[in-house]
Amino acid sequence: MSKTILVIGNSDGIGAAVTQALVDRGDQVVGISKSPSPLGPNGPRHEIQDVTAHGYPGLLECLISEVGHFDAVIYCVGIGSGLTLPDLSKEAHVFEVNLLAMVKTLEVFVPHWLERKTGHFIGLSSIADDLYNADAPSYSASKAGFSHYLLSMGFKLEKTGIAISNVRFGFVDTKMAKAEKKPLMITTEKAAGHVLSCLEKRPKQLTVPKLVGAVVHGIRWLQSFRVWTE
Ligand SMILES: NC(=O)c1ccc[n+]([C@@H]2O[C@H](COP(=O)([O-])OP(=O)(O)OC[C@H]3O[C@@H](n4cnc5c(N)ncnc54)[C@H](OP(=O)(O)O)[C@@H]3O)[C@@H](O)[C@H]2O)c1
């Protein structure tokens, strides 16, 4: 049966691929991003909105009252900022976009979903949530907070009918994947397939690729060992 789904951060990258895949299977999609939708005026409804702007929660409330009910919300918004000392001026904004706006999204949707005893939130985190990353501390720390919050909320909301899925990708072939080496990088189409699989299976967490997740976890273990023994 077709679903009504809000995709936040869908003008580019994984969000754009998720939107295309949902449209292809006949779902009703509403999108939000700062730029217009690449699918144009003949594509699904699209709202131009910065998720850190004052009006963002109000837009979400308007969409709920106009559309009625969203079966799922997929939060694909994310920015990464490399840190070059001594300039820390972009650090706080990364937390506002990656973490705080996601929390504000749940603040709007969870009460509506609790009334209906159904709903599903899928958030795109990263395997970087497991690393202390000296080159991009705001990115890895915002993703650590993102994953921790979604898993905690998943436990809080179990037995309410609401599912929370935290998706942790390694490298996906978008403008965000800036590293020199990108082991086991997957396409946006493949990433979108994994996100859509969450709509059916409703897992608390999905890590793709698992091998990259395991290697990063090993690096984190070595980092922690160094901190403990200093
Ligand atoms: N690519 C990777 O290798 C990778 C790996 C692991 C996790 N992820 C995560 O997956 C998610 C999607 O990444 P991606 O690679 O698809 O990135 P992307 O290609 O840069 O797309 C990011 C999307 O977020 C939107 N966005 C950014 N800031 C926004 C804001 N303030 N308000 C509203 N929309 C905003 C962008 O829209 P505008 O251009 O209109 O601003 C764009 O549609 C991110 O959370 C990222 O951390 C990516």
The ligand as a MOL file (V3000), in Angstrom:
LIG
                    3D

  0  0  0     0  0            999 V3000
M  V30 BEGIN CTAB
M  V30 COUNTS 48 52 0 0 0
M  V30 BEGIN ATOM
M  V30 1 N 27.7890 10.8950 1.5550 0
M  V30 2 C 28.3500 10.1870 2.5050 0
M  V30 3 O 29.4440 9.6150 2.3250 0
M  V30 4 C 27.6360 9.9920 3.8170 0
M  V30 5 C 28.1450 8.9960 4.6720 0
M  V30 6 C 27.5180 8.7880 5.8940 0
M  V30 7 C 26.4230 9.5540 6.2510 0
M  V30 8 N 25.9580 10.5180 5.3990 0 CHG=1
M  V30 9 C 24.8370 11.3030 5.8720 0
M  V30 10 O 23.7550 11.1730 4.9840 0
M  V30 11 C 23.0030 12.4030 4.9640 0
M  V30 12 C 22.8760 12.8800 3.5070 0
M  V30 13 O 24.1880 13.1090 3.0090 0
M  V30 14 P 24.4770 13.3750 1.4540 0
M  V30 15 O 25.7980 12.7780 1.1820 0
M  V30 16 O 23.2970 12.9850 0.6470 0 CHG=-1
M  V30 17 O 24.6520 14.9550 1.4860 0
M  V30 18 P 24.3310 16.0520 0.3490 0
M  V30 19 O 24.4490 15.4500 -1.0010 0
M  V30 20 O 25.1920 17.2160 0.6820 0
M  V30 21 O 22.7870 16.4040 0.6210 0
M  V30 22 C 22.4190 17.0250 1.8030 0
M  V30 23 C 20.9870 17.4840 1.7040 0
M  V30 24 O 20.7070 18.2000 2.9090 0
M  V30 25 C 20.1220 19.4620 2.5740 0
M  V30 26 N 20.4610 20.4830 3.5620 0
M  V30 27 C 21.6810 20.7960 4.0590 0
M  V30 28 N 21.5870 21.7770 4.9640 0
M  V30 29 C 20.2680 22.0860 5.0410 0
M  V30 30 C 19.5260 23.0010 5.8140 0
M  V30 31 N 20.1300 23.8370 6.6910 0
M  V30 32 N 18.1850 23.0620 5.6540 0
M  V30 33 C 17.5600 22.2370 4.7770 0
M  V30 34 N 18.2000 21.3380 4.0230 0
M  V30 35 C 19.5530 21.2600 4.1510 0
M  V30 36 C 20.7410 19.7950 1.2270 0
M  V30 37 O 19.8800 20.7030 0.5820 0
M  V30 38 P 20.3860 22.1490 0.0620 0
M  V30 39 O 21.5010 21.8620 -0.8840 0
M  V30 40 O 19.1770 22.6860 -0.5780 0
M  V30 41 O 20.8310 22.8870 1.2470 0
M  V30 42 C 20.7510 18.4300 0.5350 0
M  V30 43 O 19.5000 18.1770 -0.0410 0
M  V30 44 C 23.7840 13.3900 5.8420 0
M  V30 45 O 23.2110 13.4550 7.1100 0
M  V30 46 C 25.1660 12.7860 5.9200 0
M  V30 47 O 25.8200 13.1550 7.1100 0
M  V30 48 C 26.5380 10.7430 4.2050 0
M  V30 END ATOM
M  V30 BEGIN BOND
M  V30 1 1 1 2
M  V30 2 2 2 3
M  V30 3 1 2 4
M  V30 4 1 4 5
M  V30 5 2 4 48
M  V30 6 2 5 6
M  V30 7 1 6 7
M  V30 8 2 7 8
M  V30 9 1 8 9
M  V30 10 1 8 48
M  V30 11 1 9 10
M  V30 12 1 9 46
M  V30 13 1 10 11
M  V30 14 1 11 12
M  V30 15 1 11 44
M  V30 16 1 12 13
M  V30 17 1 13 14
M  V30 18 2 14 15
M  V30 19 1 14 16
M  V30 20 1 14 17
M  V30 21 1 17 18
M  V30 22 2 18 19
M  V30 23 1 18 20
M  V30 24 1 18 21
M  V30 25 1 21 22
M  V30 26 1 22 23
M  V30 27 1 23 24
M  V30 28 1 23 42
M  V30 29 1 24 25
M  V30 30 1 25 26
M  V30 31 1 25 36
M  V30 32 1 26 27
M  V30 33 1 26 35
M  V30 34 2 27 28
M  V30 35 1 28 29
M  V30 36 1 29 30
M  V30 37 2 29 35
M  V30 38 1 30 31
M  V30 39 2 30 32
M  V30 40 1 32 33
M  V30 41 2 33 34
M  V30 42 1 34 35
M  V30 43 1 36 37
M  V30 44 1 36 42
M  V30 45 1 37 38
M  V30 46 2 38 39
M  V30 47 1 38 40
M  V30 48 1 38 41
M  V30 49 1 42 43
M  V30 50 1 44 45
M  V30 51 1 44 46
M  V30 52 1 46 47
M  V30 END BOND
M  V30 END CTAB
M  END
